[in-house]
């Protein structure tokens, strides 16, 4: 087998076998390449990017507990931790005036947006309440509930008069199931959704 194989993520050449066994509990980092516990190898930059979305091997979907140390970036179980020089650069950069100003403005804007969200939600709730009353939604829902109850009661009475053994069964069937049997399965969804549909 040729050593010139392809990374399954970027399809560029990778200077190692794309599969050999990995008997360790960790990802093996070999320069620019990394081998997962399942034995598949990729470019380190490619697999780290992939693992940000799914913590599995792209080829075999094997879950991997990632422990990768790559250029000052420590990747453990789908979480990135910086250390060494990378950590020092991040810490010093966060103290810069421009960065601190951005963080301050960001916090203020988030606070304003949260206040606006609360006002918005209150107004939407008030508007929906008024609209529900205007459209007489509550009475329409009560009317549908009454039709459901009448339908179930009528079915039980008719079945009982006919002397069917089915009457004994429907006595223990939940009401929403009977509504589904009479009015169709879509009614079960409506019964669950009707209260929240107009909220």
C-alpha positions in Angstrom: 0.0 0.0 0.0 1.3 3.5 -0.8 2.1 5.9 1.9 0.6 8.7 -0.2 -3.0 8.6 0.8 -5.8 11.2 1.1 -7.3 12.9 4.1 -11.0 12.0 3.9 -12.0 15.5 4.9 -10.1 17.8 2.5 -9.0 15.1 -0.1 -5.5 16.4 0.0 -2.5 14.0 0.4 -1.7 12.8 3.9 1.8 11.4 4.5 0.7 8.5 6.6 -1.5 5.4 6.3 -5.1 6.5 6.6 -5.9 3.5 8.8 -3.8 1.6 11.2 -4.7 0.4 14.7 -4.5 2.9 17.6 -4.3 0.9 20.9 -4.1 4.0 23.1 -6.9 5.9 24.7 -5.8 9.2 23.1 -5.5 10.7 19.7 -2.0 10.2 18.3 -0.6 13.4 16.9 2.1 12.8 14.3 3.3 16.2 13.2 0.5 17.6 10.9 -1.5 14.4 11.1 -3.7 12.9 13.9 -4.9 9.4 14.3 -8.2 8.8 16.2 -8.8 5.9 18.6 -10.7 4.1 15.9 -7.5 4.0 13.8 -8.4 6.6 11.1 -6.0 9.4 10.3 -6.6 12.9 9.1 -4.8 16.2 8.9 -4.9 17.6 12.4 -6.3 21.0 11.2 -9.1 19.1 9.3 -10.1 16.8 12.2 -10.1 19.6 14.8 -12.4 21.6 12.5 -14.6 18.6 12.0 -14.8 17.8 15.7 -16.2 21.2 16.5 -19.4 20.0 14.8 -19.6 16.3 15.7 -17.4 14.5 18.2 -17.2 11.4 16.0 -14.9 10.0 13.4 -16.1 11.3 10.0 -15.5 7.9 8.4 -16.9 5.4 10.9 -18.9 7.6 13.3 -17.1 6.1 16.3 -17.4 8.4 19.3 -14.0 9.6 20.3 -12.8 11.1 23.6 -10.4 13.6 22.2 -7.2 14.5 23.9 -5.2 16.5 21.3 -2.3 18.9 21.9 -1.7 20.9 18.8 0.4 24.1 18.7 -0.6 25.3 22.1 -4.2 24.3 21.7 -5.5 21.5 24.0 -8.6 19.8 22.7 -10.4 17.6 25.3 -13.8 16.0 24.7 -15.0 18.6 22.2 -13.8 21.5 24.2 -10.8 23.7 23.3 -8.5 24.8 26.0 -5.5 27.1 25.4 -2.2 26.7 27.3 1.4 27.8 27.3 2.2 30.7 24.8 -1.3 30.6 23.4 -2.8 31.2 26.8 -0.4 34.1 27.5 -1.2 35.8 24.2 -4.9 35.5 24.8 -4.6 36.8 28.4 -2.5 39.8 27.4 -4.6 40.6 24.3 -7.8 40.7 26.4 -6.2 43.5 28.5 -5.7 45.7 25.5 -7.8 48.9 25.6 -9.6 48.3 22.2 -10.6 44.7 23.3 -11.8 45.9 26.7 -13.8 48.7 25.1 -15.5 46.2 22.8 -16.3 43.9 25.7 -17.8 46.8 27.7 -19.9 48.0 24.7 -21.0 44.4 24.0 -22.2 44.0 27.6 -24.1 47.3 27.5 -25.8 46.4 24.2 -26.8 42.9 25.5 -28.3 44.5 28.6 -30.3 46.9 26.4 -31.4 44.1 24.1 -32.6 42.0 27.1 -34.6 45.0 28.4 -36.1 45.4 24.9 -36.9 41.7 24.8 -38.9 41.9 28.0 -40.9 44.9 26.8 -41.5 43.2 23.4 -42.7 40.0 25.1 -45.0 41.9 27.4 -46.5 43.9 24.4 -46.9 40.7 22.3 -48.7 39.0 25.2 -51.0 42.0 25.6 -51.7 42.1 21.9 -52.4 38.4 21.7 -54.8 38.5 24.7 -56.7 41.4 23.0 -56.8 39.5 19.7 -57.9 36.3 21.3 -60.8 38.2 23.0 -61.6 40.0 19.7 -61.7 36.8 17.7 -63.6 34.9 20.5 -61.0 32.1 20.5 -61.8 30.8 24.0 -65.5 30.2 23.2 -64.6 28.5 19.9 -62.2 26.2 21.8 -64.9 25.4 24.4 -67.3 24.7 21.5 -64.9 22.2 20.0 -64.3 20.6 23.4 -68.1 20.2 23.8 -68.4 18.6 20.4 -65.6 16.2 21.4 -67.3 15.3 24.6 -70.7 14.8 22.9 -69.1 12.6 20.3 -67.5 10.4 22.9 -70.7 10.2 25.0 -72.8 9.4 21.9 -70.4 6.7 20.8 -70.4 5.1 24.3 -74.2 5.2 24.4 -74.7 3.7 21.0 -72.1 0.9 21.6 -73.7 0.1 24.9 -77.2 -0.2 23.4 -75.9 -2.5 20.7 -74.5 -4.8 23.5 -71.0 -4.8 22.0 -68.0 -6.1 24.0 -66.3 -3.0 22.6 -68.2 -1.0 25.3 -66.1 -2.6 28.0 -62.9 -1.7 26.1 -63.8 1.9 25.5 -64.5 2.5 29.2 -60.8 2.2 29.8 -59.6 3.9 26.7 -58.4 7.5 27.4 -60.7 10.3 26.2 -58.1 11.7 23.8 -57.7 8.3 22.2 -61.4 8.0 21.7 -61.5 11.5 20.2 -58.8 10.3 17.7 -60.9 7.2 16.8 -64.0 9.3 16.2 -62.7 12.5 14.7 -59.4 11.3 13.2 -55.9 11.1 14.5 -55.2 14.8 13.6 -57.6 15.7 16.4 -55.2 14.3 18.9 -52.7 16.9 17.8 -55.3 19.6 17.9 -56.3 18.6 21.4 -52.8 19.0 22.6 -52.0 22.2 20.6 -55.3 24.2 20.8 -54.4 25.9 24.0 -50.9 27.0 22.9 -51.8 27.6 19.2 -52.8 31.2 19.8 -50.4 32.1 22.6 
